[in-house]
Amino acid sequence: MMSQQQPHILIADDERSIRLMLETGLTLNGFRVTSARNGREALDLALSGQFDAVLSDIYMPDLGGLDLVDALREANPNLPIVLMTAQGSLQVAVDAVTRGASDFIGKPFDVSAVVALLKRLLEARREADAYPSPEPEDQLAQVGLVGRSAPMIVVYKLIAQAARTDATVLILGESGTGKELVARAIHDFSARRGRPFLSVNCSGLTDTLLEAELFGHTRGAFTGANGDRAGLFEAADGGTLFLDELASTSQAFQQSLLRVLQSGEVRRVGATQSRRFNVRVIGASNAPLRDLVAAGTFRADLFYRLSVLSVELPPLRDRAGDVELLTGHFLQRFREPGDGPLHLTREAAEALAAHKFPGNVRELENALRRAVALSSGGVVTIDCLPGEIAACRTKTAAPERPELRLIADRPNMEELQRRYLQLILEETGWNRRRAAAVLDLDRRTIQRLIARYQLHGTVDPEGDVELEPEAEGTERPPERTMDIV
C-alpha cells in the first residue's frame, strides 16, 4: 500500500550529483528518499522494501533502467516508475512506454517539475490502477523524426502514448514542422502498423471533390464520376487516415466529417447505403484551430471530436541543438551512394546555426538538399547554402580597441582633434606646457586651440603663465595640427 503521509521514493542513478540534487529537492518537498548507485542495487532495494514510486536513470552499470522496469513490473505492476535520460530520442521514449514506464523525462530537468510529476502519478495511483503495458516490439520502424531537445522529448512521449490507443489525434504546428511524420510515427508504433496509412491534404479541394476523395462516390454522382469508387475511409480500413490542413475546409464539409466520425459509417457520394469502417483518424493544422473555433470559422464540436489527444510540434527555432543533429541526418541522407561522408565548413555551420528557419525542418531539408547538390570534394561550403541562410553567418567579434571607440559615432576630423586635445589636457592636469610637449606643439597653439574648442578645466598654475601679446604686424607662423593617429 502507498504511504499516506510521506511517500517513499527510490532514486536510481549512477551520477552522484543527480542523486544529491533529487534527494535534496524531494526531501524538502515532503518525500522520503532512498538512493541507489546502480540498477542492481535499486532492484534489490525495491524487492526488499516498500516504495511508492521509482525514479531511475535509463543508462546505468549492471542493470539499465529499462531492464529495471521489466523486473519491477513483474513484482508490482502498479508501481509508478519514471525514467530519466540525457539521450532522449523517439526510440527511447517508445521503449520506455512500451516496457511499462509511467513517464519519461529528459536531462537536464528542473527538480520542481519532477516533484509535480511524482505528485500527479501518486494521485493517479490512488484513484486507479496504472494502464497495462503493451507487448514490447522487437524492431521499430524508422520514421525520420530527429532531435534531442526538450520540446522534442515531450513530442516523443506523446507519440508513444498515443500509439497505444485508437483515439483520434490532432497535431498542431507551423508549416514544415513534420506533422505527417508524427502521424506516421503514431501509426507505425501502433497495433495498426500492418494496415494502410493514407493521407490527404484538404486544402485547395472543393467540398464535392474532398468528400468524393474521402467517402468515395457512385457512378454518375457528379460530372466525371464514370464509375463506382471507394474513398480513403474504406481504403484505409484497419489502418490510419491522416487529414492535413483541416483549417482550410468549409463548415459544410466539417459537418459531414463530424457525422462520419461519430457514426463510424461512411456513405459514398450519390449512394443511399452506408458502410462501416475501422479507421483511426489523425487530423492536422498549421493554423490555431482553437482560435478559429472562437472566431466561429471552425466547428467546435469537430475540434473537440478530433482533439481527444493533441500533439503540438515546436518550431525549429525553439529546438535548441536540433539543427546540428538534423543537418547531420540530412547530409547522410542526401549523399550519393558510395560517396564518403560530407563535411560542413565552419562558415556554413555558423550560418545554419544563426538562421531562424521560418520554414522549419522542411526549409532546412531543402537547403541541405541544394547544398549537397552544389558541393564538391565532400565539402559543403557557405556558397552552397541559399542566400538568406548564408547571409546569417555570425562574424567573430574582434577584440575591442580603445582607439576605435573614438569613431564609433563617426565624428569628423575637427571633432576628433577636439576630443584628443581634451584627453591630453586632462592627462597633464591642464598644464599647457606639458600638453604642448606631449603634442609637439608650441604653447601659443595650445592656447588658441583651447579657445577655439571652448575647452574648460582646472588649470595647473605652473602651466597658466601669461603669454606676451604678439606685436602688431608680426607675422604669425603657420599653425600646426595634431597628429591623432
PLY file of the C-alpha trace (Angstrom):
ply
format ascii 1.0
element vertex 485
property float x
property float y
property float z
element edge 484
property int vertex1
property int vertex2
end_header
0.00 0.00 0.00
1.12 3.58 -0.68
2.17 5.77 2.23
-0.49 8.29 3.12
1.68 10.83 4.94
5.17 10.74 3.44
5.55 8.94 0.09
8.73 6.86 -0.15
10.67 7.38 -3.41
13.50 5.20 -4.70
16.11 7.04 -6.79
18.46 5.06 -9.05
21.26 6.94 -10.83
24.99 6.31 -11.19
25.74 10.06 -11.09
26.22 11.23 -7.52
25.38 14.84 -8.36
21.98 13.81 -9.77
21.23 11.69 -6.70
22.13 14.53 -4.33
20.07 17.06 -6.27
17.00 14.82 -6.28
17.44 13.76 -2.64
17.57 17.39 -1.53
14.70 18.60 -3.71
12.34 15.71 -2.93
13.09 15.75 0.81
12.35 19.47 1.01
9.00 18.77 -0.71
7.83 16.18 1.82
9.09 12.92 0.28
11.12 10.21 1.99
14.01 9.24 -0.26
16.28 6.20 -0.65
19.04 6.23 -3.26
20.79 3.51 -5.26
24.04 3.86 -7.20
23.10 1.44 -9.99
20.27 -0.66 -11.34
21.16 -3.85 -9.50
21.25 -2.09 -6.14
17.94 -0.38 -6.95
16.30 -3.70 -7.81
17.48 -5.28 -4.52
16.14 -2.32 -2.56
12.82 -2.30 -4.44
12.23 -6.03 -3.90
13.08 -5.89 -0.22
11.36 -2.61 0.69
8.14 -0.72 0.20
8.28 2.21 -2.20
5.56 4.43 -3.61
7.43 5.36 -6.80
10.77 4.83 -8.55
12.83 7.47 -10.34
15.54 5.79 -12.43
18.16 6.69 -15.00
18.00 4.58 -18.19
21.72 4.01 -18.72
23.43 2.55 -15.61
26.02 -0.14 -14.85
24.92 -3.72 -14.14
21.24 -3.15 -14.86
19.75 -0.43 -17.07
16.57 1.47 -16.37
14.53 -0.41 -18.99
15.55 -3.79 -17.54
14.77 -2.43 -14.09
11.27 -1.58 -15.31
10.82 -5.15 -16.57
11.84 -6.61 -13.23
9.75 -4.22 -11.14
6.66 -4.66 -13.31
6.70 -8.41 -12.53
6.83 -7.73 -8.79
4.48 -4.72 -8.70
2.52 -3.94 -11.90
1.08 -0.73 -10.44
4.26 0.87 -9.13
4.81 4.32 -10.74
8.20 4.33 -12.49
9.72 7.43 -14.10
12.76 7.02 -16.36
15.38 9.73 -16.88
17.98 10.15 -19.62
20.20 12.75 -21.23
19.99 10.86 -24.55
16.34 11.43 -25.42
15.06 10.04 -28.71
11.85 8.65 -30.15
13.24 5.12 -29.83
13.98 5.63 -26.13
10.57 7.18 -25.46
8.76 4.31 -27.19
10.88 1.72 -25.37
10.17 3.41 -22.05
6.41 3.48 -22.57
6.09 0.03 -24.15
8.15 -1.54 -21.37
5.72 -0.09 -18.83
7.29 3.13 -17.54
4.75 5.58 -16.16
6.57 8.57 -17.61
9.81 9.69 -19.21
11.82 12.88 -18.65
14.98 14.24 -20.26
18.04 15.65 -18.53
18.73 18.34 -17.53
15.48 18.93 -15.68
14.01 21.20 -13.04
13.51 19.44 -9.70
10.19 21.26 -9.28
8.97 19.56 -12.47
9.98 16.17 -11.06
8.12 16.92 -7.83
4.98 17.91 -9.74
5.21 14.78 -11.91
5.57 12.46 -8.93
2.61 14.08 -7.19
0.45 13.58 -10.30
1.47 9.93 -10.62
0.88 9.20 -6.95
-2.52 10.87 -7.07
-3.44 8.87 -10.18
-2.40 5.69 -8.42
-4.66 6.49 -5.52
-7.59 6.80 -7.91
-6.98 3.84 -10.25
-4.54 1.19 -11.36
-1.88 2.14 -13.88
-2.65 1.30 -17.52
-1.43 -2.14 -18.73
1.73 -2.02 -20.79
1.55 -3.30 -24.37
3.78 -6.07 -25.65
7.27 -4.76 -26.49
8.28 -4.70 -30.15
11.47 -6.38 -31.33
12.03 -3.82 -34.09
10.59 -0.34 -34.51
10.07 1.43 -37.80
12.32 4.33 -38.69
10.06 7.35 -39.09
12.58 10.11 -39.73
12.00 12.21 -36.62
15.33 13.62 -35.41
16.07 15.72 -32.34
17.01 15.56 -28.68
15.80 18.93 -27.46
13.43 19.13 -24.50
10.39 20.05 -26.67
11.01 17.03 -28.90
11.26 14.68 -25.93
7.75 15.81 -24.99
6.61 15.05 -28.56
8.20 11.58 -28.47
6.40 10.80 -25.22
3.07 11.90 -26.67
3.64 9.78 -29.78
4.38 6.74 -27.66
1.32 7.29 -25.51
-0.97 7.96 -28.49
0.27 4.82 -30.27
-1.20 2.54 -27.63
-4.75 3.84 -28.15
-7.21 4.17 -31.03
-8.33 7.67 -30.05
-8.41 10.45 -32.63
-5.38 12.72 -32.56
-4.97 16.38 -33.51
-1.48 17.54 -34.50
-0.83 21.27 -34.47
2.26 23.13 -35.62
3.66 25.58 -38.12
4.18 24.53 -41.72
7.27 22.37 -42.14
7.46 21.08 -38.57
6.79 17.46 -39.54
3.12 16.85 -38.77
2.81 13.98 -41.24
5.95 12.35 -39.83
4.38 12.43 -36.38
1.14 10.94 -37.73
3.08 8.16 -39.45
5.08 7.52 -36.28
1.87 7.09 -34.27
0.65 4.62 -36.90
3.96 2.72 -37.13
4.18 2.23 -33.36
0.52 1.22 -33.01
-1.25 -2.08 -33.42
-2.42 -0.84 -36.86
1.10 -0.73 -38.33
0.45 -3.68 -40.62
-2.52 -1.92 -42.23
-2.60 1.08 -44.63
-1.52 4.59 -43.71
-3.21 7.02 -46.11
-3.09 10.81 -46.15
-4.89 13.63 -47.89
-4.24 17.37 -47.97
-7.62 19.04 -47.54
-6.52 22.45 -48.81
-7.42 23.53 -52.32
-10.21 20.97 -52.82
-13.88 21.78 -53.18
-16.33 20.09 -50.82
-17.51 17.76 -53.59
-14.02 16.64 -54.55
-12.93 16.27 -50.93
-15.99 14.22 -49.99
-15.53 12.06 -53.07
-11.85 11.54 -52.16
-12.61 10.57 -48.57
-16.06 8.95 -48.76
-16.00 7.59 -52.31
-18.69 8.02 -54.97
-21.08 6.13 -57.20
-21.28 6.29 -60.97
-22.94 9.50 -62.12
-22.82 11.16 -58.68
-21.28 14.22 -60.32
-19.70 15.24 -63.60
-16.74 12.99 -64.30
-17.85 10.18 -61.97
-17.69 7.43 -64.58
-17.87 4.54 -62.13
-18.11 3.48 -58.50
-15.06 4.30 -56.45
-14.16 3.59 -52.82
-12.99 6.53 -50.73
-9.97 6.72 -48.44
-12.04 5.77 -45.38
-12.78 2.43 -47.00
-9.29 2.02 -48.46
-7.66 2.62 -45.07
-9.83 0.06 -43.30
-7.96 -1.30 -40.29
-5.30 1.39 -40.61
-4.87 5.13 -40.20
-6.18 8.09 -42.20
-4.29 11.38 -41.91
-6.24 14.57 -42.74
-3.92 17.54 -43.18
-4.78 21.26 -43.37
-8.21 20.88 -41.78
-8.42 24.62 -41.13
-8.94 25.20 -44.86
-12.17 23.18 -45.02
-15.68 24.65 -45.11
-18.14 24.27 -42.27
-20.36 22.19 -44.55
-17.59 19.65 -45.03
-16.74 19.81 -41.33
-20.33 18.79 -40.58
-20.06 15.82 -42.97
-16.76 14.72 -41.42
-18.16 15.01 -37.91
-21.11 12.80 -38.84
-18.78 10.14 -40.23
-16.53 10.19 -37.17
-19.45 9.96 -34.75
-21.29 7.18 -36.59
-18.33 5.09 -37.74
-20.09 4.78 -41.09
-19.38 6.33 -44.46
-21.76 6.83 -47.36
-20.35 7.28 -50.83
-21.40 10.42 -52.66
-24.56 9.53 -54.59
-25.22 6.31 -52.63
-28.11 5.50 -50.30
-26.42 2.84 -48.15
-23.70 3.44 -45.56
-20.67 1.24 -44.96
-18.94 0.57 -41.64
-15.25 1.29 -41.38
-12.47 0.73 -38.85
-10.07 3.61 -39.28
-8.02 5.63 -36.82
-8.23 9.33 -37.81
-5.40 11.79 -37.21
-6.02 15.43 -38.12
-3.55 18.27 -38.51
-3.49 22.02 -38.97
-0.87 24.74 -39.19
-3.47 27.28 -38.04
-4.50 27.58 -34.38
-7.83 25.75 -34.51
-8.83 26.87 -31.02
-8.65 30.48 -32.20
-10.68 29.60 -35.30
-13.30 27.98 -33.08
-13.50 31.18 -31.04
-13.83 33.17 -34.28
-16.63 30.88 -35.48
-14.83 29.65 -38.62
-14.19 26.10 -37.38
-16.81 23.89 -35.77
-16.26 23.49 -32.04
-17.85 20.01 -31.98
-15.45 18.74 -34.66
-12.49 20.32 -32.88
-13.27 18.51 -29.64
-14.02 15.27 -31.51
-10.59 15.39 -33.16
-8.55 16.61 -30.21
-9.10 13.66 -27.89
-5.30 13.58 -27.91
-3.28 16.61 -29.01
0.34 16.95 -30.11
1.82 20.42 -30.58
5.01 20.46 -32.63
7.62 23.10 -31.71
9.07 25.31 -34.45
12.70 24.60 -35.28
13.80 27.91 -33.76
12.67 26.64 -30.34
14.56 23.33 -30.62
17.97 24.23 -29.24
20.70 21.96 -30.60
18.48 20.07 -33.05
19.66 21.97 -36.15
23.07 20.32 -35.84
21.53 16.85 -35.44
19.14 17.39 -38.36
21.98 18.70 -40.51
23.98 15.52 -39.96
20.88 13.43 -40.68
20.14 15.18 -43.98
23.77 15.21 -45.15
23.89 11.46 -44.61
20.56 11.00 -46.37
21.32 13.13 -49.43
24.84 12.00 -50.25
25.26 9.82 -53.32
25.59 6.05 -52.81
29.23 5.07 -52.48
30.37 8.60 -51.59
32.25 9.28 -48.39
30.86 11.45 -45.57
30.03 15.08 -46.26
31.55 17.84 -44.14
30.41 21.40 -43.42
32.89 24.24 -43.35
32.94 26.36 -40.19
31.28 29.27 -42.02
28.46 27.06 -43.31
27.86 25.60 -39.85
27.76 29.10 -38.32
25.25 30.27 -40.91
22.94 27.31 -40.28
23.16 27.83 -36.53
22.33 31.53 -36.82
19.38 31.22 -39.22
15.87 31.25 -37.65
14.31 28.87 -40.22
10.80 30.31 -40.63
10.09 27.30 -42.88
11.16 24.95 -40.06
12.55 21.47 -40.76
11.28 21.49 -44.35
13.30 24.63 -45.07
16.43 23.08 -43.55
15.87 19.88 -45.53
15.51 21.72 -48.83
18.52 23.94 -48.08
20.74 20.94 -47.41
19.44 19.06 -50.46
20.54 22.06 -52.53
23.85 22.33 -50.66
24.71 18.68 -51.28
23.92 19.06 -54.99
26.27 22.07 -55.21
29.04 20.64 -53.03
32.29 19.19 -54.37
35.02 17.07 -52.84
32.77 16.06 -49.96
32.75 19.62 -48.55
29.68 21.83 -48.15
30.76 25.48 -48.13
28.75 28.56 -47.29
28.40 29.27 -51.01
26.39 26.06 -51.34
23.68 27.38 -49.00
20.73 29.57 -50.07
21.47 33.28 -49.88
19.14 34.03 -46.98
20.93 31.41 -44.86
24.44 32.33 -45.98
23.74 35.94 -45.00
23.18 34.84 -41.38
26.77 33.78 -40.81
27.91 35.14 -37.47
31.12 37.11 -37.53
33.64 36.54 -34.77
33.79 39.66 -32.66
37.19 41.36 -32.78
38.77 42.48 -29.51
37.82 46.00 -28.64
40.43 48.63 -29.45
40.25 51.88 -27.45
41.18 53.99 -30.43
38.24 52.59 -32.38
35.82 53.74 -29.70
36.54 57.29 -30.87
34.97 56.64 -34.26
32.00 54.63 -33.08
29.69 57.51 -33.93
31.77 58.54 -36.98
32.81 62.10 -35.86
34.57 64.39 -38.30
38.28 65.24 -38.10
37.63 68.53 -36.25
35.69 66.68 -33.53
38.42 64.04 -33.26
41.05 66.75 -32.77
38.95 68.41 -30.05
38.48 65.14 -28.19
42.15 64.32 -28.42
43.22 67.70 -27.08
40.70 67.39 -24.23
42.13 63.95 -23.37
45.75 65.19 -23.32
44.87 68.24 -21.23
43.11 66.10 -18.67
46.02 63.66 -18.52
48.50 66.52 -17.95
46.35 68.26 -15.33
45.66 71.08 -17.76
49.33 72.06 -17.69
49.65 73.67 -21.11
53.44 73.42 -21.12
53.30 69.62 -20.59
50.42 69.26 -23.06
52.43 71.15 -25.69
55.38 68.82 -25.15
53.19 65.71 -25.49
51.61 67.02 -28.69
54.82 68.51 -30.05
53.13 71.89 -30.40
54.05 75.31 -29.05
52.12 76.74 -26.10
50.55 79.53 -28.17
48.98 76.92 -30.50
47.66 75.03 -27.47
46.12 78.24 -26.11
44.45 79.07 -29.45
43.04 75.53 -29.74
41.63 75.71 -26.19
39.87 78.94 -27.11
38.64 77.59 -30.47
37.13 74.46 -28.97
35.91 76.28 -25.84
37.54 73.73 -23.57
37.29 74.16 -19.82
39.11 72.53 -16.93
41.08 73.12 -13.75
44.25 74.79 -14.96
47.63 73.88 -13.45
49.08 77.22 -12.20
52.53 76.29 -13.48
51.15 75.98 -16.96
48.94 79.08 -16.77
51.69 81.66 -17.41
50.51 84.80 -19.22
51.88 84.82 -22.71
53.28 88.03 -24.15
50.94 89.63 -26.68
52.10 89.45 -30.22
53.46 92.68 -31.64
51.22 94.38 -34.12
52.18 93.48 -37.65
54.19 90.49 -36.53
53.83 87.60 -38.93
52.31 84.59 -37.20
53.89 81.26 -38.12
51.55 78.71 -39.68
49.55 76.81 -37.07
50.47 73.18 -36.71
47.89 70.49 -36.41
47.84 67.50 -34.12
48.60 64.00 -35.29
45.88 61.98 -33.66
46.68 58.65 -35.22
0 1
1 2
2 3
3 4
4 5
5 6
6 7
7 8
8 9
9 10
10 11
11 12
12 13
13 14
14 15
15 16
16 17
17 18
18 19
19 20
20 21
21 22
22 23
23 24
24 25
25 26
26 27
27 28
28 29
29 30
30 31
31 32
32 33
33 34
34 35
35 36
36 37
37 38
38 39
39 40
40 41
41 42
42 43
43 44
44 45
45 46
46 47
47 48
48 49
49 50
50 51
51 52
52 53
53 54
54 55
55 56
56 57
57 58
58 59
59 60
60 61
61 62
62 63
63 64
64 65
65 66
66 67
67 68
68 69
69 70
70 71
71 72
72 73
73 74
74 75
75 76
76 77
77 78
78 79
79 80
80 81
81 82
82 83
83 84
84 85
85 86
86 87
87 88
88 89
89 90
90 91
91 92
92 93
93 94
94 95
95 96
96 97
97 98
98 99
99 100
100 101
101 102
102 103
103 104
104 105
105 106
106 107
107 108
108 109
109 110
110 111
111 112
112 113
113 114
114 115
115 116
116 117
117 118
118 119
119 120
120 121
121 122
122 123
123 124
124 125
125 126
126 127
127 128
128 129
129 130
130 131
131 132
132 133
133 134
134 135
135 136
136 137
137 138
138 139
139 140
140 141
141 142
142 143
143 144
144 145
145 146
146 147
147 148
148 149
149 150
150 151
151 152
152 153
153 154
154 155
155 156
156 157
157 158
158 159
159 160
160 161
161 162
162 163
163 164
164 165
165 166
166 167
167 168
168 169
169 170
170 171
171 172
172 173
173 174
174 175
175 176
176 177
177 178
178 179
179 180
180 181
181 182
182 183
183 184
184 185
185 186
186 187
187 188
188 189
189 190
190 191
191 192
192 193
193 194
194 195
195 196
196 197
197 198
198 199
199 200
200 201
201 202
202 203
203 204
204 205
205 206
206 207
207 208
208 209
209 210
210 211
211 212
212 213
213 214
214 215
215 216
216 217
217 218
218 219
219 220
220 221
221 222
222 223
223 224
224 225
225 226
226 227
227 228
228 229
229 230
230 231
231 232
232 233
233 234
234 235
235 236
236 237
237 238
238 239
239 240
240 241
241 242
242 243
243 244
244 245
245 246
246 247
247 248
248 249
249 250
250 251
251 252
252 253
253 254
254 255
255 256
256 257
257 258
258 259
259 260
260 261
261 262
262 263
263 264
264 265
265 266
266 267
267 268
268 269
269 270
270 271
271 272
272 273
273 274
274 275
275 276
276 277
277 278
278 279
279 280
280 281
281 282
282 283
283 284
284 285
285 286
286 287
287 288
288 289
289 290
290 291
291 292
292 293
293 294
294 295
295 296
296 297
297 298
298 299
299 300
300 301
301 302
302 303
303 304
304 305
305 306
306 307
307 308
308 309
309 310
310 311
311 312
312 313
313 314
314 315
315 316
316 317
317 318
318 319
319 320
320 321
321 322
322 323
323 324
324 325
325 326
326 327
327 328
328 329
329 330
330 331
331 332
332 333
333 334
334 335
335 336
336 337
337 338
338 339
339 340
340 341
341 342
342 343
343 344
344 345
345 346
346 347
347 348
348 349
349 350
350 351
351 352
352 353
353 354
354 355
355 356
356 357
357 358
358 359
359 360
360 361
361 362
362 363
363 364
364 365
365 366
366 367
367 368
368 369
369 370
370 371
371 372
372 373
373 374
374 375
375 376
376 377
377 378
378 379
379 380
380 381
381 382
382 383
383 384
384 385
385 386
386 387
387 388
388 389
389 390
390 391
391 392
392 393
393 394
394 395
395 396
396 397
397 398
398 399
399 400
400 401
401 402
402 403
403 404
404 405
405 406
406 407
407 408
408 409
409 410
410 411
411 412
412 413
413 414
414 415
415 416
416 417
417 418
418 419
419 420
420 421
421 422
422 423
423 424
424 425
425 426
426 427
427 428
428 429
429 430
430 431
431 432
432 433
433 434
434 435
435 436
436 437
437 438
438 439
439 440
440 441
441 442
442 443
443 444
444 445
445 446
446 447
447 448
448 449
449 450
450 451
451 452
452 453
453 454
454 455
455 456
456 457
457 458
458 459
459 460
460 461
461 462
462 463
463 464
464 465
465 466
466 467
467 468
468 469
469 470
470 471
471 472
472 473
473 474
474 475
475 476
476 477
477 478
478 479
479 480
480 481
481 482
482 483
483 484
